[in-house]
Amino acid sequence: MEIIGDRKFVEIPGSDTHELPPLLVRASAEVNRLDKVMNLANELVDAEDMIPGLPIDDIADPASVERRKMDLAVNLVEQYLQFVTAWQWGDGILEWIRQCETTFEFTARLRNLLRPDVWPHAGRSSFVTLLTDKAVSASGLPLERAVGMRLTFRQPPPISCFSNQFLFYLNLPVAQSAYETWAHMSPPNFSLPPERFSFQVVKM
């Protein structure tokens, strides 16, 4: 075990660099019929009373009210597309972790690093930390939250399943909490030395 600052790293025999499977991610949000998503967002604005009825609205220009609704709907769609993008990154990362686990299992020098009965050992969250150490960016979103989003939802729900509160305020805390719970399911997890691994990030 090697300790650098407050980080603890597993030790890997030899000095070779190990090639890991490529990380395949869908980097842009994939949704069916963006026009339908926009219509659902408009319905959400009305259903959630995001523009409450006020006396001034009685004399307000109807076109102005519609513009306010449209602006809110556009903001909701933007938040939803960010959610889908984060989910896709998380989905790609979890699949990559599964492939890395297989690679470790079939590599003699790496096989014992993931065994919980061997100390020190790495865990699944160690691969997320490795991605961060390698400066992999999930479209500006912290990787932990992208993984947390995928852990929370098996598939991205349609926008109509969400409240505006979730899209605007709650999705990131929920994702962070999901990731932290997942990461602590098999402590302690030591870090993997980033200089000993290489892989490609393929954005599809």
N, C-alpha and C positions, 0 to 999 in steps of 0.2 A: 504493500500500500504506500502511495506517495501522497504527501500533504503539501498543498500549495495554498497559502493563505487560509481561508476557511473551507477550501475544497479538498475532498479526499478522492484520489484516483486509484482505480485498480491497476495492478502491475501486470503487464503482458510480456511473457517470455520472448526473448529475441529483440530484434530491432526492425523487423519487416513492417511495411505498411500494408494493411489489410484492405482489400477492395470490397466494399459493401454494395448491395444491389442499388440501382438507381431509384431515386425518389420521384415517382410519377404523380404529378398534381394537375388538376384542372384549374388553371390560374384565374380564369374569368367565370363569373357566375353563369350557370346554365339553367335557364328557366324556359318553360314552354309558354309561348305566346305572352310577350311582355305587355301587350295591350290588355290581355285578360288580367294580368297582375295589377295593372293600373286601375282597371275597373273595380277590382276587389278592394284596392286601397281607397278608392272613392267611397265605396260602401262602408269601409271601416271608419272613415272620417265621420260619416253620418251616424253609424251605430254607436260609436264611442262618444258622441256629443263633443267632438273636439272643437266645434265652433258653437258654444252655447247660445241659445236664443237670448238676446239682450234687447232692451227697448230701442236702442239706437239702430238695431238691425231693421226695425220697421221702416225706417226712413233711409237706410243705407242703399246705395246703388246696388241692385242685384248682381251686376257684372263684377263689382268689387267683392261681394260675398263669394261668388263663384271662383274668383281668382284666389281668395284665401283658402278655399277648399282644395283647389287644384295644387296650390303650393304645399299644403299639408300632405296631400296624397303623393306628390312627387317625393317629399322628404321620407315618407313611409316606404316607398318603393326603393329609394336609395339605401335606407337602413336594411331592408329585406335583402337586397342584392349583396350588401356587405355580409349579412348573416350567411347567405348561401355560399359566398366565396370562402368565408372562414370554415364553414362546414366541409367544403370540398378539400381544403387544405388538411383539415383534421382527418378526413377519410383517407387521403393519400398517405399521411404520416402513419396512421395506425396500420395500414396495409404494409407500408415499408418496414415498420417495426417487426411485423410477423415474418417478413422475408429475412430481415436481419437475424432474427432468432434462429431461423433455419440455417442460415450461413454459419452462425456461431456453433450450432449443434454439429455441423459437419466439418468444422475446423478444429484440429486437435488443440492448438494453443488458445483457442477462445472458448472451448466447450464448457469449461468449469466456471467461467466468469458470471454466468447467469444462474448458477445453481444456488438456491437459497440455503442449502446446508453447507456451503463453502463460504468462509469469511476471509477477506471482504468480497462482496459480490455486487454486480450491477443489476439493474432492474429495467423494466420497460420504460420508465420515465428517464432513465439514463440516456436513452437514444434521443429523447426530445432535447435534453441538455446538450447532447453532442451536436444536434442540428444548430442550436443557438451558438455553441462555441465555433461552429463553422460559418457563422454569419448568414445562415439561411433565413430569409425574410418571407413571411406569409402575407404579402401585399400590405405590409405595415402593421399587421396585427400580431401581437405576441403569440408564439407558437403554442404556448400552454393553453391559451384561450381557444385557439383553433381546435386543438385536440379535445378540450372540454366541450366544445360545441358538438363535436361528433360523438362524444361519449353520452351526451344528453339526448341526442336525436339519432335514431337509426337511419332515418331518411329526412331530408329537409321538408317540413310541413309546408303547405301552401300559406300564403300571407294571411288568408282569412282565419287561420287558426290562432293567430297572435293578437294580443292587445297592443295598442300603441305604447303602453307603458313598458311592455317587454321589449319592443323594437327600439325604443328610444333610451331606456334606462336600465333594464334588468338583464338583458342578454349577456353582457360581459361579466357581471358578478356571478350569474348562474354558471357560465362556462368556467370561470376561474375556480369556483367552489367544486364543480364536478372534477376538474383536473386535479386539484389538491387532494380530494378524497381518493381518487384513483392512484395517484402517485404514492400515497401513504399506505396503500393496501399491502405492500411488501417491503417495508423498511428493514435495514437501512439500504439505500441505493447509492452506491459510489459512482463517481463520474468515470466515463471512458476517456482516455487520453486522446484528444482530437488529432494530434500529430501522427497517431498510429493508424488512422483510418482515412479512406478516401471514397468518394462516391459522387455521382452526378445528380443534379436536380433537373428533371425534364418537365417543362411546363407545356401542357397539351392544350 
